[in-house]
Amino acid sequence: MNTLQSFPPVVDQQTRILILGSMPGRVSLSETQYYAHPRNGFWHIMGQIIGASFELDYERRLQILLANRIGLWDVIASCTRASSLDTDIDDSSIISNDFRSLLTYYPSIEQIFFNGTKAEQTFKRYVIPSLDTLLDHIRVKRLISTSPANARYSLEEKIDVWRTHLCR
């Protein structure tokens, strides 16, 4: 198994919502793009909610996210994983991203949404203990994973859930 490295955050000083995944999958890592797998529902959902659809150029999608005060990052900075599945992440290899610095530098972040269970669990285990009071003013919530492995929910159901929380 190779050690995988996540991407830098997509945030700016106006970011109010931060969406956190666990670690990019193989397709995303090879394309150096968040949610690059065409079957992942993330960009399809963002297309329906804010117009950042998968059909647009990646840089344009990121611009639309930021214009809507939405940022992206991953909880995990590096880890080893046998496949693209979160269940294949070797927990003993996890190194989390530096959220203390991020939340200090970007105090406008008011909400953190986890794209799935692994992101939330990893954040709680590896990040929260180091944050002291930095989360006091931030709403934190897990949303339905946009991964194609999460076939329990239809794309329409995922869109409804994400829209409900992002458009508050």
C-alpha positions in Angstrom: 0.0 0.0 0.0 1.2 3.5 -0.9 1.0 6.5 1.4 -1.6 8.9 0.0 -1.6 12.7 0.3 -4.7 14.8 0.2 -5.0 18.2 -1.5 -4.7 21.7 -0.2 -7.9 23.3 1.1 -10.2 25.3 -1.3 -11.1 28.2 1.0 -10.9 32.0 1.1 -11.6 34.7 3.6 -15.4 34.6 2.7 -15.8 30.9 3.2 -18.7 30.2 5.6 -19.3 26.5 4.9 -16.5 23.9 4.9 -17.3 20.5 3.3 -14.9 17.8 4.5 -14.3 14.4 2.9 -12.0 11.8 4.4 -9.4 11.2 1.7 -9.7 11.5 -2.1 -10.2 8.3 -4.1 -7.9 7.0 -6.7 -9.5 8.8 -9.6 -9.5 12.1 -7.7 -5.8 11.6 -6.8 -4.8 10.8 -10.3 -6.8 13.8 -11.7 -5.7 16.1 -8.8 -9.4 17.1 -8.4 -11.8 16.8 -5.5 -14.6 14.3 -6.4 -13.3 13.6 -9.9 -15.0 10.2 -10.2 -17.9 10.7 -12.5 -20.1 8.4 -10.5 -19.6 10.4 -7.3 -22.6 12.5 -6.8 -20.8 15.6 -5.3 -20.6 17.7 -8.4 -24.0 16.6 -9.6 -25.5 17.8 -6.3 -23.5 21.0 -6.4 -24.8 21.5 -10.0 -28.4 21.3 -8.8 -27.9 23.5 -5.8 -25.5 26.2 -6.9 -24.7 25.5 -10.6 -21.3 23.9 -10.1 -22.0 20.9 -12.3 -19.6 18.2 -13.3 -19.8 19.3 -16.9 -18.0 22.6 -16.1 -14.3 22.9 -16.0 -12.9 22.0 -12.6 -11.5 25.5 -11.9 -14.8 27.0 -12.8 -16.6 24.6 -10.3 -14.2 25.7 -7.6 -14.8 29.4 -8.4 -18.6 28.8 -8.1 -18.1 27.0 -4.7 -16.1 29.9 -3.4 -18.5 32.5 -4.8 -21.2 30.7 -2.7 -18.9 30.8 0.3 -18.4 27.1 0.3 -14.9 25.5 0.8 -13.6 22.0 0.4 -11.0 19.9 2.2 -10.3 16.5 3.7 -9.9 15.5 7.3 -7.0 13.2 6.5 -3.7 14.8 5.3 -2.1 11.4 4.6 -2.8 7.7 5.1 -2.4 4.3 3.5 -5.3 2.7 1.8 -5.7 -0.5 -0.3 -8.5 0.8 -2.5 -10.7 3.9 -2.9 -13.0 2.8 -0.1 -13.0 4.6 3.2 -13.2 1.2 4.9 -9.8 0.3 3.4 -8.0 3.2 5.2 -5.4 1.9 7.6 -6.5 3.9 10.7 -3.0 3.5 12.3 -1.5 5.4 9.3 -3.8 8.5 9.5 -2.3 11.9 9.9 -5.0 14.6 10.0 -4.9 18.0 8.4 -4.1 21.1 10.5 -7.5 22.4 11.4 -6.3 24.5 14.2 -4.4 26.7 11.7 -7.1 26.6 9.1 -9.9 27.7 11.5 -7.7 30.4 13.1 -6.8 31.8 9.7 -10.4 31.6 8.3 -12.6 32.7 11.2 -15.5 33.2 8.9 -16.2 29.4 8.8 -19.5 28.9 10.5 -20.5 25.4 9.4 -18.6 22.2 8.8 -20.4 19.4 6.9 -18.9 15.9 6.6 -19.3 14.1 3.4 -20.0 10.8 5.0 -19.3 8.8 8.2 -15.6 8.2 7.9 -14.9 12.0 7.6 -17.0 12.6 10.7 -15.5 9.8 12.7 -11.9 10.7 11.8 -12.5 14.4 12.6 -13.9 13.5 16.0 -11.0 11.1 16.8 -8.0 13.0 15.4 -9.0 16.6 15.2 -11.4 17.7 17.9 -9.0 16.9 20.8 -6.6 19.6 19.4 -9.1 22.4 18.8 -10.0 23.6 22.3 -12.6 26.3 21.8 -12.2 26.8 18.0 -15.4 24.8 17.3 -17.5 26.7 19.8 -19.2 29.0 17.1 -19.2 26.3 14.3 -22.2 24.1 13.5 -20.9 20.6 12.7 -23.0 18.0 10.9 -22.6 14.8 8.9 -24.4 14.6 5.6 -25.2 11.6 3.4 -22.1 10.5 1.6 -22.0 11.4 -2.1 -19.9 8.3 -2.9 -21.2 5.8 -5.4 -20.6 3.2 -2.8 -23.5 4.8 -0.8 -26.2 3.3 -3.0 -28.7 3.3 -0.1 -29.9 6.7 -1.2 -30.8 7.9 -4.7 -29.1 11.0 -6.2 -32.4 12.9 -5.8 -32.5 12.0 -2.1 -28.9 13.1 -1.7 -29.7 16.4 -3.5 -32.6 17.1 -1.1 -30.6 16.4 2.0 -27.6 18.5 0.9 -29.9 21.4 -0.3 -31.7 21.4 3.0 -28.4 22.0 4.9 -26.4 24.2 2.5 -29.3 26.6 1.8 -30.1 27.4 5.4 
